[in-house]
Amino acid sequence: MKILKMSWYEIKKVLRNRGVLILSVIIPVILAYFGSSFYPANITQDFQLALYNEDRSLLGNISFILIKQFLNFESTIEIKNDEQLNQLIKEASYDSILIIPKGFTQDLINRSQTVLYIIPNPHKIQNSMMIYTGFKAVFDELAGIPEIKVGSTTEFLLQGGIGIDETRPKPEIKMLIPSASDGSLVVSPTTNLGINDMFAPIVAVVVILLLSMIGIASSIGQAREVGLLDLYISNGLKTWEFILSKIISYIVIGFVAGMFSWSMFRMFGVQSQANPWNLILLVLISVFSFTSFGLFLSSFLKTARAASFLVTAMIGGMLVFGGVLIPIPTGSILEKIANLFPVKYSLDGWRKITVLGYGLSDVSFEILILLGFGVIFFLASLMLIQATQET
């Protein structure tokens, strides 16, 4: 009961800070509304794109040749058969796979609705969503489907030879979600995915980092600086009780802030395939990991300013080198650095649940890593505070 009372006191202390509350409300609202403008839709050329043509008809092969010329980037590869497709999905050595289904060209000729499929990489969702958004933007902006005009040679030349058939339906872009267990493909029920679906978890995680990590670091530093921790200990409070009260306080604060940020994006149209309880559990575990990390970074410092400065610098490093704001090149040294930060696993798990519709069992690796980070940082913080605290 004593721990809960201390936690409630800590929460009220944060709520009295109007600046924190205003920023916590304004930042998610602004970024949720303007978030899609931070990422351009035409940045697919450096990604590893794979092409698979299932339409083996004469017209289908001709169309595929034209598409290959259009998408002939340095890292583009062609898939020859289903076996290569399954192997590529299993190896996850791609950013996205574009599939031209059987009968695509004939449906185009018959003025039937056509569909192109994109398979995202569950381990590179940020890259996959950029490619998906780029293709979707191209087809959404089409005025019609090109066709060769008929008539005399003179008319053909005078009219440019190629016309636009505005009555022919534009191809739809749908996403095929690979199963985390066996690699089987399922059509995503959501057809209006956009860059905000990738951007929303970033903002929520950043808000959690700012409030939980900086908040607990500043609070611990202040308690040690003014002698409040000494006073608590002299009155019989154990060190672990003090730490646990702080952890509970900032888990509550970070969780509420993160879910509020996510709800703002949902209000502005962000899609989600997540089971709400799965997402809630993942967010709680993420907040626990971030809060413990902030506690650890402040556990050997004795002033609020030093603790806040170190944690702020670490958050900046995670945002830049943790794959939060920009994609990390595969195989680079930055990818190895990103794997050292808990923020990477939180974002990966969040996107897998909300974009791909994965369950908790499919993100068990990310959950275990986050729990491991949290427990290790918590125990290390306890030992460091006890070792550096004057008795």
C-alpha positions, 0 to 999 in steps of 0.5 A: 500500500505504501508503494502505491501511495508513493506511486500516486504521489509521483503521478500527481507531481508530473500532472502538475507540470503544465508544460509536460501535459501540453506537449504530451497533447499537442505533439501527438495531435500535430504529428498525427495530422501532418505525419504522412508529409514527413516521408515522400512516397517515391523513395523505393529505388534503393530498396531490395525489390523482387518481381514475380510474374504469374501471368505467363501468357504472351501479353503477360510476358510482354507486360512484364518486360515493360514493368521490369524496365520501369522497375529496373533498379540496381537491387531488383531481382526476378523470381522465376517460380513458386519455389524461389518465392517461398525460399525468398520469403523464408530467408526474408532477404527482400524489402518487398515482393511485387506479384503480377497474378495470373490473367492480369493482362487479359483482365486489363484488356477485358476492362475487368478490375485488376489487382497487383499484390505486394508481399511485405517483409515482416522484419523490414516493415518500414521499408515495405510500407514505403514501397507499398505506399509508393506503388499505391500513390502511382496507381491512385494518381493514374488518369487512366490506362495507356492503350494504342490508338487505332485508325490510319497511320496519319491519325496514329502519328498525329495523335501521338500513337498512345492514348489514355483509356479513362474508362478502364479500371485502375489496378488495385494494390493489395498486400499479402501478409506472410504467416510468421509460422509457415510463410503462407500468404493471406490477403490483408483485409485492410486496403487503405494502408499508408505511411501513417500506419508506419509512422504512428508507432514511431510517434507513440514510442517517442512520446513514451521515451520522453515521458518515461525515460526522462521523467524517471531519470529526472525524478531519481536525480532530484531525489538523490540531489536534495537528499529525499532518498536518504530521508526515505531510507532513514525512515525505514523505506527499502531501496527496492521499494523506492525504485519500484514506486518510481517504476510503477509511476512512470509505467502508468504515465508512459502507457497513458501517453503512448495509448493517447498518441496512438488513439490520435492517429486512429482518429485521423484514419490510421488502420489497425489489425491488432487485437487491442489486448495484444497491443496493450500488453506490448505497450506495457512491456515496452514502457517497462523496458524504457522506464527501466533503461532510464532508471539505469542511466540515472542510477549512478548519477546524483543530480537531476540535471546530469541524469536528464542530460544523459538520458536525453542524449541516449534518446537522441542516439536511439532516434538516429541510430535505432532505426526509428526515424530513418530505415537502417541499411541491411548489413551495415554497422548501424544495423548492429548498433540498432539491435542494441536498443530496446526501441527497435524491438518495440517498434518491430513488435508494434508494427507486426501487430498493427500492420500485419495483424500478428498475434503475441506468439508471432512477436514473442521474440520482441517481447522476450527481448523487451522483458529481458532489457527491463529486468536486467536494467531494473536489477542493475539499477538497484545494485548501482543505487545501493552501491553509490548511495551514502549511508 
